[in-house]
Amino acid sequence: MGAVVASLSMQTKQRRPSRDKAEDELEMTVVCHRPEGLEQLEAQTKFTKRELQILYRGFKNECPSGLVNEDTFKQIYAQFFPHGDASTYAHYLFNAFDSGQNGSVKFEDFVMALSILLRGSIREKLRWTFNLYDLNKDGYINKEEMTDIVRAIYDMMGKYTYPVLRDEAPRQHVDAFFQKMDKNKDGVVTLDEFIASCQEDDNIMQSLQLFENVI
Amino acid sequence: MAAGVATWLPFARAAAVGWLPLAKKSMPKPPSDNKSRNDEILIVNVSGQRFQTWKNTLDRYPDTLLGSSEKEFFYNEETQEYFFDRDPEMFRHILNFYRTGKLHYPRHECIQAFDEELAFYGIIPEIIGDCCMEEYRDRKKENLERLAEDTEAEMSTDAPLPPDSTSRERLWRAFENPHTSTMALVFYYVTGFFIAVSVIANVVETVPCRPPKGRVKDLPCGEKYSLAFFCMDTACVMIFTFEYLMRLFAAPSRCKFMRSVMSIIDVVAIMPYYIGLVMPENEDVSGAFVTLRVFRVFRIFKFSRHSQGLRILGYTLKSCASELGFLLFSLTMAIIIFATVMFYAEKGTKETNFTSIPAAFWYTIVTMTTLGYGDMVPNTIAGKIFGSICSLSGVLVIALPVPVIVSNFSRIYHQNQRADKRKAQQQDRHSGSQALCVRNRSSFEQQHHHLLHCLEKTTNHEFTDEHTYSEVCMAESVGYRTSRSTSISSHQGLSTSCCPRRAKRRAIRLANSTVSVSRGSVQELDTLHIQKSSIVPQSRSSLNARTQDLKLNCDDTDFTAAIISIPTPPANTPDESLPSSPGIPSILRNSRQLGDCSGSFTHETVKISSL
């Protein structure tokens, strides 16, 4: 990965030789992440050069440092769902985007995820979704993880919904999900079960096609 | 943040793939995106300085000149650029607004020039970012005050009266602007002279004069020459009464005049005399009458009509009233504390002056202001200690930090002003958001609403507003099934919060007037909602502050029926939102944009029960 970290530190000449903690804060460090070259990204993703340019321009405008950290991500995502609390789901989403699990999303992560979601094959999309649901990334989705995700999604709806949101709604939803997905009824859903079940469901297949031309 | 939000929307929509396996129903169709994929660079030539920007950047704000088709009027075919004969320096800020979503006010520019540029480009000044908003408002206020002063000065100069003014108007003008005619000037000086005479008479009549023959004690002159003083007083009061009555007669608005400060001063100045006339020469009552004479000194305030400086002082005091009150309050607290302490410290002493806490107030005030009359002195050691603490703290509280207090007050004053400004700013934003709307719904909003739609489908619940929600709760508690419309206010609330720039415009949903009601599978149709919304469609130029010189295209208010069905069992509900399904009635949440010249947003929901 061609990550370039440029750190500029300003030190005044009058600074005492002993540096304590307070002075460490004065030292300005600008960490700037620059993505790999355009050709490389074009090879790795299914976007054209032009699309990558448009994406990067927007991304750079918002995050001049080239990195999105979780709080910023939560803020941004919350703007789209002003009714409810999107922070939990944003947290899970952030983890799904942050492939390196290092707490910040770079432009490459951003673009690769978008490439999968918008231009990927059905299998790739479903694998991405499985990865999203699998909170601890152990290859299995169990009921607790699913409940967390579903509850987070319901949180985004907010309080004022029709019909009135009941407490057992997420649980019922999860039960219905497991009923459909868990073929061998062992309490967890594996990737293959997940993909197989989704491929059997026409609704899901149809909907997957809808999001192709978002960019 | 509109630019930022718009950037991340495709990403949020792509992430919606994560909801798909959970959704029981299929997702609604996304809106078709008419935006051309090929973004082009536009050249904008402002008085020779060429600015280049992406077309999409300008399209972010379709309510402005550069964002709408109005810029085509300025397109130069030969040079293939948009030419504006305006200030290029200012244009830089305008263009930055498109790029960053924040409008900044350049401090070195003239406020009027800036306003004019904003008006030309169709940008409302309320969008100015918080960082520059305070400066902008301050300058604007200054400018307005200056303008007001100018117009006032203009009016008060010797502009000749219109020839057909009535004598009443002439009289009023003579009173307000004594320089207009010699008669008025004479009257002005005469009244001034008599005010001075009256005040001096009040003062002199208390001076002790030599006693008349046969008396030993000194008499105040007022009693010695009581007749002379009485005549003088009568003359003054007659002049003042005459003046007051003439002003009352000439005033264009008598009620307003009677409520004004100057007229109250006039009344207070002359009332004691008349009360004294009608009051009997009773010893008991004359005590009260004597206090009334104090009010005669208020005649000195009549000078404020003659003196601009006094008026300014009064205005300043009035505007600083809250700060002075705060100072007084804190002083009172300190006084009470020290007085209490001194009282209890001196309680044991015999024949002490500190007979009560209120008596100790006097000591505290005298000590804190470093006057130190010495009429009350502490005797006990504790009293002396606390007394010295009191005087030291008096120095601190009053004498030493007078500039610091003044600056504190101005800081408190500015803080309050800032809070008020921010509140006013928020109110403006809020009210502004109701006044503006978009003619064409932007693609951003369409996509955003599609995203929310997908979420609704995933969770099998819908967004409603608080009002509807509480009604549903009530209805459910009653145990009787009602059907309600999910109002579009959820989406409207959305647009005000998520897109603060675009919050200026209400989300207008395109009308989908096809409503089909099939009685077959519907169990019950309880209510028919008629939503009548009036929203002002304002043409772009109306985004400026001047709205009076505007022609609005007003359509008639229109009705859209939203017919609701009770949710049938989920198993066989093919739920589709935008196009209505043939069989089962769908929930319709659209209303057409409507026009109303009154400029207010009214949302009336009329419920008709039908079976």
Interface residues (C-beta under 8 A of the other chain):
Chain A: R50 I54 G58 F59 N61 E62 I76 Y77 Q79 F80 F81 P82 H83 L93 A96 F110 A113 L114 L117 L118 K125 L126 W128 T129 L132 Y133 I149 V150 I153 Y154 M156 M157 G158 K159 Y160 T161 Y162 P163 V164 L165 A169 H173 A176 F177 M181 F194 C198 D201 N203 I204 Q206 S207 L208 L210 F211 N213 V214 I215
Chain B: M1 A3 G4 V5 A6 T7 W8 L9 P10 F11 A12 R13 A14 A15 A16 V17 G18 W19 L20 P21 L22 A23 K24 K25 S26 M27 K29 P30 D33 R37 D39 Q447 H448 L451 L452 L455 E456 T458 T459 N460 H461 E462 F463 T464 D465 E466 T468 Y469 V472 C473 E476 R484 T486 S490 G493 L494 S497 C498 P567
